[in-house]
Amino acid sequence: MPFAETPLRDEYAAAVERVARLTLDALRDGAPAAPLAQEPVATAPRPLLAAVRVLGADLFAPRLLAGAGPDGPTAALLAEARRVLPAPLAPSAEAARVVEWQDWAAGQLLARTPYGSAVPWPPVLPGPEEVGWRAWSVRMAQLSGLALPGLDGPVHEGARAHALELARGTVRSLLRHDLTTAARLVRWVAWTGAEGLAPRLEVGPVLERIRLAGDGSARTGLGLAVARRLSERSGGPGGSGGDRRPEGDGRSEGDGRRAA
């Protein structure tokens, strides 16, 4: 990468963390929405728009998990981000499908506001029967932002039909110490529980392990908080264990042990 691009990339990454932190704080505090834009949307700085573009549907997690619809100010900012920053070029056809589904989720939520309209389903992605459960679970991790109340489609139907594969993918990621993938997959596991499916994996201990040994980022913390709330909606133990310390706050030195 050219040296001139490195500071800009770092600035965008920092903006993603800031927006994720604001959204996480709103989710924890029961706020109606994260205070993302302090100025008119038309003059929002580009790093903020880039961060909003990256987080997409997760911006509305605090409201959706509280049983409310998307809020207008956040929707306006997301719509502007999508207008100014088109979807990134994907390195492969499969990666392009993943981006399309991420954009579909954001578009579906924007369609419930004055800032968007109904969007069709992108092409359906192959299931574990076609690509194997390992590859499928990795793709589902990339689509973890779709694991929210109020969103439904072929990706969600696949999650319902293959809850066991989601659990297997989560455990495999823990064993490989790929805690980012594990955090994203356990969110789907919690989502299937909130849908009324029998638990295939106990969510609470997984969340606690990732909280202790994960990267400590706000974005990971937001995903863990969503998973915990989903688990609570299903009456599961996701929110009842441990000392209830905030997800994503700090790291543990760890003892090197891996989940069995």
C-alpha atoms as a printed R data frame, in Angstrom:
    type eleno elety resid chain resno       x       y      z
1   ATOM     1    CA   MET     A     1   0.000   0.000  0.000
2   ATOM     2    CA   PRO     A     2   1.373   3.491 -0.787
3   ATOM     3    CA   PHE     A     3   2.593   5.322  2.288
4   ATOM     4    CA   ALA     A     4   0.175   8.205  1.623
5   ATOM     5    CA   GLU     A     5  -2.775   5.867  2.135
6   ATOM     6    CA   THR     A     6  -1.647   4.503  5.497
7   ATOM     7    CA   PRO     A     7  -2.613   7.517  7.675
8   ATOM     8    CA   LEU     A     8  -6.008   7.703  5.967
9   ATOM     9    CA   ARG     A     9  -6.626   4.015  6.536
10  ATOM    10    CA   ASP     A    10  -5.679   4.404 10.201
11  ATOM    11    CA   GLU     A    11  -8.010   7.385 10.510
12  ATOM    12    CA   TYR     A    12 -10.899   5.386  9.064
13  ATOM    13    CA   ALA     A    13 -10.172   2.431 11.360
14  ATOM    14    CA   ALA     A    14 -10.153   4.760 14.363
15  ATOM    15    CA   ALA     A    15 -13.473   6.219 13.212
16  ATOM    16    CA   VAL     A    16 -15.004   2.733 13.051
17  ATOM    17    CA   GLU     A    17 -13.914   2.143 16.640
18  ATOM    18    CA   ARG     A    18 -15.369   5.483 17.773
19  ATOM    19    CA   VAL     A    19 -18.734   4.834 16.149
20  ATOM    20    CA   ALA     A    20 -18.805   1.255 17.453
21  ATOM    21    CA   ARG     A    21 -18.056   2.573 20.955
22  ATOM    22    CA   LEU     A    22 -20.881   5.127 20.762
23  ATOM    23    CA   THR     A    23 -23.283   2.434 19.560
24  ATOM    24    CA   LEU     A    24 -22.135   0.027 22.265
25  ATOM    25    CA   ASP     A    25 -22.580   2.702 24.936
26  ATOM    26    CA   ALA     A    26 -26.103   3.420 23.680
27  ATOM    27    CA   LEU     A    27 -26.932  -0.292 23.811
28  ATOM    28    CA   ARG     A    28 -25.642  -0.646 27.366
29  ATOM    29    CA   ASP     A    29 -27.233   2.561 28.641
30  ATOM    30    CA   GLY     A    30 -30.627   2.011 27.049
31  ATOM    31    CA   ALA     A    31 -30.251   5.208 25.012
32  ATOM    32    CA   PRO     A    32 -32.616   5.555 22.033
33  ATOM    33    CA   ALA     A    33 -29.698   5.957 19.615
34  ATOM    34    CA   ALA     A    34 -25.996   6.711 19.522
35  ATOM    35    CA   PRO     A    35 -25.203  10.445 19.115
36  ATOM    36    CA   LEU     A    36 -23.247  10.032 15.891
37  ATOM    37    CA   ALA     A    37 -23.642  13.310 14.004
38  ATOM    38    CA   GLN     A    38 -23.098  16.658 15.695
39  ATOM    39    CA   GLU     A    39 -23.439  18.571 12.441
40  ATOM    40    CA   PRO     A    40 -25.733  18.476  9.385
41  ATOM    41    CA   VAL     A    41 -25.476  15.194  7.506
42  ATOM    42    CA   ALA     A    42 -24.365  16.974  4.344
43  ATOM    43    CA   THR     A    43 -21.232  18.227  6.126
44  ATOM    44    CA   ALA     A    44 -20.413  15.026  8.025
45  ATOM    45    CA   PRO     A    45 -16.681  14.251  7.821
46  ATOM    46    CA   ARG     A    46 -15.662  11.477  5.487
47  ATOM    47    CA   PRO     A    47 -14.126   9.258  8.214
48  ATOM    48    CA   LEU     A    48 -17.459   9.322 10.056
49  ATOM    49    CA   LEU     A    49 -19.306   8.405  6.870
50  ATOM    50    CA   ALA     A    50 -16.839   5.578  6.220
51  ATOM    51    CA   ALA     A    51 -17.355   4.212  9.730
52  ATOM    52    CA   VAL     A    52 -21.120   4.395  9.379
53  ATOM    53    CA   ARG     A    53 -20.842   2.613  6.020
54  ATOM    54    CA   VAL     A    54 -18.810  -0.192  7.605
55  ATOM    55    CA   LEU     A    55 -21.098  -0.752 10.607
56  ATOM    56    CA   GLY     A    56 -24.296  -0.601  8.562
57  ATOM    57    CA   ALA     A    57 -27.242  -2.357 10.174
58  ATOM    58    CA   ASP     A    58 -25.468  -2.598 13.540
59  ATOM    59    CA   LEU     A    59 -25.981   1.144 13.991
60  ATOM    60    CA   PHE     A    60 -29.613   0.364 14.751
61  ATOM    61    CA   ALA     A    61 -28.890  -2.470 17.203
62  ATOM    62    CA   PRO     A    62 -29.808  -0.457 20.334
63  ATOM    63    CA   ARG     A    63 -33.249   0.351 18.962
64  ATOM    64    CA   LEU     A    64 -33.963  -3.015 17.354
65  ATOM    65    CA   LEU     A    65 -33.064  -4.887 20.528
66  ATOM    66    CA   ALA     A    66 -35.380  -2.557 22.449
67  ATOM    67    CA   GLY     A    67 -38.245  -3.390 20.093
68  ATOM    68    CA   ALA     A    68 -38.167  -0.029 18.293
69  ATOM    69    CA   GLY     A    69 -37.604   0.857 14.656
70  ATOM    70    CA   PRO     A    70 -34.643   2.668 13.094
71  ATOM    71    CA   ASP     A    71 -34.290   6.297 14.170
72  ATOM    72    CA   GLY     A    72 -34.314   9.149 11.675
73  ATOM    73    CA   PRO     A    73 -30.961  10.852 12.433
74  ATOM    74    CA   THR     A    74 -28.989   7.607 12.215
75  ATOM    75    CA   ALA     A    75 -30.890   6.588  9.081
76  ATOM    76    CA   ALA     A    76 -30.136   9.942  7.442
77  ATOM    77    CA   LEU     A    77 -26.441   9.562  8.214
78  ATOM    78    CA   LEU     A    78 -26.329   5.988  6.914
79  ATOM    79    CA   ALA     A    79 -28.173   6.968  3.735
80  ATOM    80    CA   GLU     A    80 -25.655   9.764  3.146
81  ATOM    81    CA   ALA     A    81 -22.761   7.372  3.751
82  ATOM    82    CA   ARG     A    82 -24.157   4.931  1.205
83  ATOM    83    CA   ARG     A    83 -24.620   7.760 -1.293
84  ATOM    84    CA   VAL     A    84 -21.114   9.168 -0.880
85  ATOM    85    CA   LEU     A    85 -19.282   5.859 -0.490
86  ATOM    86    CA   PRO     A    86 -20.401   3.068 -2.820
87  ATOM    87    CA   ALA     A    87 -19.836  -0.553 -1.873
88  ATOM    88    CA   PRO     A    88 -16.150  -1.502 -2.050
89  ATOM    89    CA   LEU     A    89 -14.840  -3.675 -4.833
90  ATOM    90    CA   ALA     A    90 -14.686  -7.288 -3.695
91  ATOM    91    CA   PRO     A    91 -11.740  -9.578 -4.501
92  ATOM    92    CA   SER     A    92 -13.997 -12.472 -5.548
93  ATOM    93    CA   ALA     A    93 -17.558 -13.236 -6.587
94  ATOM    94    CA   GLU     A    94 -18.275 -14.822 -3.204
95  ATOM    95    CA   ALA     A    95 -16.926 -11.795 -1.346
96  ATOM    96    CA   ALA     A    96 -19.122  -9.602 -3.532
97  ATOM    97    CA   ARG     A    97 -22.190 -11.618 -2.476
98  ATOM    98    CA   VAL     A    98 -21.268 -11.080  1.169
99  ATOM    99    CA   VAL     A    99 -21.054  -7.308  0.621
100 ATOM   100    CA   GLU     A   100 -24.404  -7.376 -1.177
101 ATOM   101    CA   TRP     A   101 -26.058  -9.113  1.760
102 ATOM   102    CA   GLN     A   102 -24.516  -6.681  4.228
103 ATOM   103    CA   ASP     A   103 -25.876  -3.828  2.129
104 ATOM   104    CA   TRP     A   104 -29.240  -5.564  1.908
105 ATOM   105    CA   ALA     A   105 -29.514  -5.582  5.700
106 ATOM   106    CA   ALA     A   106 -28.780  -1.865  5.919
107 ATOM   107    CA   GLY     A   107 -31.149  -1.172  3.032
108 ATOM   108    CA   GLN     A   108 -33.960  -3.148  4.632
109 ATOM   109    CA   LEU     A   109 -33.736  -1.043  7.769
110 ATOM   110    CA   LEU     A   110 -33.458   2.216  5.840
111 ATOM   111    CA   ALA     A   111 -36.615   1.216  3.950
112 ATOM   112    CA   ARG     A   112 -38.519   1.608  7.225
113 ATOM   113    CA   THR     A   113 -37.582   5.282  7.287
114 ATOM   114    CA   PRO     A   114 -38.007   8.151  4.795
115 ATOM   115    CA   TYR     A   115 -34.380   7.620  3.747
116 ATOM   116    CA   GLY     A   116 -34.695   4.361  1.834
117 ATOM   117    CA   SER     A   117 -36.927   2.066 -0.174
118 ATOM   118    CA   ALA     A   118 -37.476  -1.680 -0.359
119 ATOM   119    CA   VAL     A   119 -34.527  -3.661 -1.670
120 ATOM   120    CA   PRO     A   120 -34.655  -7.143 -3.243
121 ATOM   121    CA   TRP     A   121 -32.736 -10.132 -1.969
122 ATOM   122    CA   PRO     A   122 -29.291 -10.584 -3.489
123 ATOM   123    CA   PRO     A   123 -28.443 -13.988 -4.985
124 ATOM   124    CA   VAL     A   124 -28.796 -16.745 -2.403
125 ATOM   125    CA   LEU     A   125 -25.492 -18.053 -1.084
126 ATOM   126    CA   PRO     A   126 -24.759 -21.803 -1.109
127 ATOM   127    CA   GLY     A   127 -25.376 -23.723  2.095
128 ATOM   128    CA   PRO     A   128 -23.161 -26.117  4.047
129 ATOM   129    CA   GLU     A   129 -24.396 -29.040  1.962
130 ATOM   130    CA   GLU     A   130 -22.658 -27.462 -1.038
131 ATOM   131    CA   VAL     A   131 -19.537 -25.845  0.429
132 ATOM   132    CA   GLY     A   132 -19.083 -27.746  3.704
133 ATOM   133    CA   TRP     A   133 -19.859 -26.540  7.197
134 ATOM   134    CA   ARG     A   134 -16.413 -25.027  7.790
135 ATOM   135    CA   ALA     A   135 -16.514 -22.699  4.780
136 ATOM   136    CA   TRP     A   136 -20.189 -21.945  5.380
137 ATOM   137    CA   SER     A   137 -19.599 -20.985  9.012
138 ATOM   138    CA   VAL     A   138 -16.790 -18.624  8.002
139 ATOM   139    CA   ARG     A   139 -19.173 -16.910  5.595
140 ATOM   140    CA   MET     A   140 -21.876 -16.701  8.247
141 ATOM   141    CA   ALA     A   141 -19.341 -15.005 10.518
142 ATOM   142    CA   GLN     A   142 -18.841 -12.401  7.807
143 ATOM   143    CA   LEU     A   143 -22.617 -11.903  7.787
144 ATOM   144    CA   SER     A   144 -23.015 -11.615 11.560
145 ATOM   145    CA   GLY     A   145 -24.358  -8.078 11.175
146 ATOM   146    CA   LEU     A   146 -27.566  -9.649  9.845
147 ATOM   147    CA   ALA     A   147 -28.203 -11.361 13.200
148 ATOM   148    CA   LEU     A   148 -30.579  -8.682 14.458
149 ATOM   149    CA   PRO     A   149 -34.274  -8.639 15.381
150 ATOM   150    CA   GLY     A   150 -36.466  -7.510 12.531
151 ATOM   151    CA   LEU     A   151 -34.284  -8.838  9.720
152 ATOM   152    CA   ASP     A   152 -35.232 -12.041  7.929
153 ATOM   153    CA   GLY     A   153 -34.357 -13.667  4.642
154 ATOM   154    CA   PRO     A   154 -32.540 -16.626  3.085
155 ATOM   155    CA   VAL     A   155 -29.436 -16.067  5.238
156 ATOM   156    CA   HIS     A   156 -31.593 -16.284  8.352
157 ATOM   157    CA   GLU     A   157 -33.396 -19.350  7.027
158 ATOM   158    CA   GLY     A   158 -29.992 -20.969  6.607
159 ATOM   159    CA   ALA     A   159 -29.088 -20.110 10.198
160 ATOM   160    CA   ARG     A   160 -32.301 -21.700 11.478
161 ATOM   161    CA   ALA     A   161 -31.769 -24.817  9.392
162 ATOM   162    CA   HIS     A   162 -28.120 -25.236 10.369
163 ATOM   163    CA   ALA     A   163 -27.909 -24.192 14.018
164 ATOM   164    CA   LEU     A   164 -25.676 -27.184 14.748
165 ATOM   165    CA   GLU     A   165 -23.189 -26.102 12.083
166 ATOM   166    CA   LEU     A   166 -23.107 -22.615 13.617
167 ATOM   167    CA   ALA     A   167 -22.273 -24.140 16.998
168 ATOM   168    CA   ARG     A   168 -19.596 -26.356 15.450
169 ATOM   169    CA   GLY     A   169 -18.086 -23.353 13.696
170 ATOM   170    CA   THR     A   170 -18.019 -21.414 16.964
171 ATOM   171    CA   VAL     A   171 -16.243 -24.211 18.827
172 ATOM   172    CA   ARG     A   172 -13.787 -24.724 15.974
173 ATOM   173    CA   SER     A   173 -12.937 -21.012 16.006
174 ATOM   174    CA   LEU     A   174 -12.379 -21.109 19.766
175 ATOM   175    CA   LEU     A   175 -10.060 -24.096 19.418
176 ATOM   176    CA   ARG     A   176  -8.118 -22.262 16.712
177 ATOM   177    CA   HIS     A   177  -8.034 -19.157 18.924
178 ATOM   178    CA   ASP     A   178  -9.763 -17.230 16.142
179 ATOM   179    CA   LEU     A   179 -11.800 -15.230 18.616
180 ATOM   180    CA   THR     A   180 -13.013 -12.677 16.080
181 ATOM   181    CA   THR     A   181 -14.749 -15.401 14.075
182 ATOM   182    CA   ALA     A   182 -15.993 -17.057 17.264
183 ATOM   183    CA   ALA     A   183 -17.507 -13.757 18.445
184 ATOM   184    CA   ARG     A   184 -19.374 -13.352 15.185
185 ATOM   185    CA   LEU     A   185 -20.622 -16.924 15.092
186 ATOM   186    CA   VAL     A   186 -21.806 -17.004 18.703
187 ATOM   187    CA   ARG     A   187 -23.970 -14.025 17.809
188 ATOM   188    CA   TRP     A   188 -25.747 -16.241 15.295
189 ATOM   189    CA   VAL     A   189 -26.009 -18.999 17.902
190 ATOM   190    CA   ALA     A   190 -27.680 -16.511 20.248
191 ATOM   191    CA   TRP     A   191 -29.943 -15.369 17.420
192 ATOM   192    CA   THR     A   192 -31.163 -18.913 16.778
193 ATOM   193    CA   GLY     A   193 -31.978 -19.198 20.477
194 ATOM   194    CA   ALA     A   194 -33.952 -15.960 20.313
195 ATOM   195    CA   GLU     A   195 -35.837 -17.535 17.404
196 ATOM   196    CA   GLY     A   196 -36.946 -20.318 19.729
197 ATOM   197    CA   LEU     A   197 -34.613 -23.064 18.540
198 ATOM   198    CA   ALA     A   198 -33.139 -25.539 21.002
199 ATOM   199    CA   PRO     A   199 -29.671 -24.412 22.153
200 ATOM   200    CA   ARG     A   200 -26.767 -26.161 20.452
201 ATOM   201    CA   LEU     A   201 -24.148 -24.341 22.508
202 ATOM   202    CA   GLU     A   202 -24.174 -22.481 25.816
203 ATOM   203    CA   VAL     A   203 -23.672 -18.854 24.865
204 ATOM   204    CA   GLY     A   204 -22.662 -17.345 28.216
205 ATOM   205    CA   PRO     A   205 -19.291 -19.101 28.691
206 ATOM   206    CA   VAL     A   206 -18.340 -18.372 25.078
207 ATOM   207    CA   LEU     A   207 -19.073 -14.670 25.511
208 ATOM   208    CA   GLU     A   208 -17.058 -14.563 28.723
209 ATOM   209    CA   ARG     A   209 -14.061 -16.317 27.183
210 ATOM   210    CA   ILE     A   210 -13.998 -13.927 24.231
211 ATOM   211    CA   ARG     A   211 -14.410 -10.943 26.527
212 ATOM   212    CA   LEU     A   212 -11.403 -12.036 28.555
213 ATOM   213    CA   ALA     A   213  -9.112 -13.188 25.748
214 ATOM   214    CA   GLY     A   214 -10.348 -11.209 22.736
215 ATOM   215    CA   ASP     A   215  -8.940  -8.112 21.073
216 ATOM   216    CA   GLY     A   216 -10.726  -5.677 23.387
217 ATOM   217    CA   SER     A   217 -12.025  -3.604 20.477
218 ATOM   218    CA   ALA     A   218 -15.281  -1.693 20.599
219 ATOM   219    CA   ARG     A   219 -16.468  -3.401 17.434
220 ATOM   220    CA   THR     A   220 -15.993  -6.848 18.945
221 ATOM   221    CA   GLY     A   221 -17.582  -5.593 22.150
222 ATOM   222    CA   LEU     A   222 -20.626  -4.422 20.220
223 ATOM   223    CA   GLY     A   223 -21.054  -7.861 18.658
224 ATOM   224    CA   LEU     A   224 -20.727  -9.529 22.054
225 ATOM   225    CA   ALA     A   225 -23.278  -7.158 23.570
226 ATOM   226    CA   VAL     A   226 -25.738  -7.912 20.772
227 ATOM   227    CA   ALA     A   227 -25.217 -11.643 21.315
228 ATOM   228    CA   ARG     A   228 -25.796 -11.251 25.047
229 ATOM   229    CA   ARG     A   229 -29.026  -9.330 24.502
230 ATOM   230    CA   LEU     A   230 -30.234 -11.916 22.012
231 ATOM   231    CA   SER     A   231 -29.456 -14.672 24.507
232 ATOM   232    CA   GLU     A   232 -31.403 -12.823 27.193
233 ATOM   233    CA   ARG     A   233 -34.383 -12.576 24.842
234 ATOM   234    CA   SER     A   234 -34.364 -16.365 24.556
235 ATOM   235    CA   GLY     A   235 -34.170 -16.812 28.326
236 ATOM   236    CA   GLY     A   236 -30.693 -18.273 27.949
237 ATOM   237    CA   PRO     A   237 -27.743 -17.870 30.291
238 ATOM   238    CA   GLY     A   238 -25.901 -15.369 28.100
239 ATOM   239    CA   GLY     A   239 -26.577 -12.499 30.460
240 ATOM   240    CA   SER     A   240 -26.640 -14.304 33.793
241 ATOM   241    CA   GLY     A   241 -23.138 -15.600 34.251
242 ATOM   242    CA   GLY     A   242 -19.997 -13.955 35.526
243 ATOM   243    CA   ASP     A   243 -19.678 -10.508 36.973
244 ATOM   244    CA   ARG     A   244 -21.439  -8.724 34.124
245 ATOM   245    CA   ARG     A   245 -18.404  -6.621 33.262
246 ATOM   246    CA   PRO     A   246 -18.819  -4.770 29.954
247 ATOM   247    CA   GLU     A   247 -17.996  -6.688 26.807
248 ATOM   248    CA   GLY     A   248 -14.866  -5.580 25.016
249 ATOM   249    CA   ASP     A   249 -13.432  -3.532 27.923
250 ATOM   250    CA   GLY     A   250  -9.840  -4.527 28.414
251 ATOM   251    CA   ARG     A   251  -8.019  -7.740 27.828
252 ATOM   252    CA   SER     A   252  -6.920 -10.618 29.963
253 ATOM   253    CA   GLU     A   253  -3.387 -11.963 29.813
254 ATOM   254    CA   GLY     A   254  -5.021 -15.366 29.496
255 ATOM   255    CA   ASP     A   255  -3.653 -18.701 30.579
256 ATOM   256    CA   GLY     A   256  -3.288 -20.198 27.103
257 ATOM   257    CA   ARG     A   257  -6.022 -22.750 27.614
258 ATOM   258    CA   ARG     A   258  -8.418 -23.458 24.776
259 ATOM   259    CA   ALA     A   259 -12.053 -24.317 24.917
260 ATOM   260    CA   ALA     A   260 -12.842 -27.988 24.805
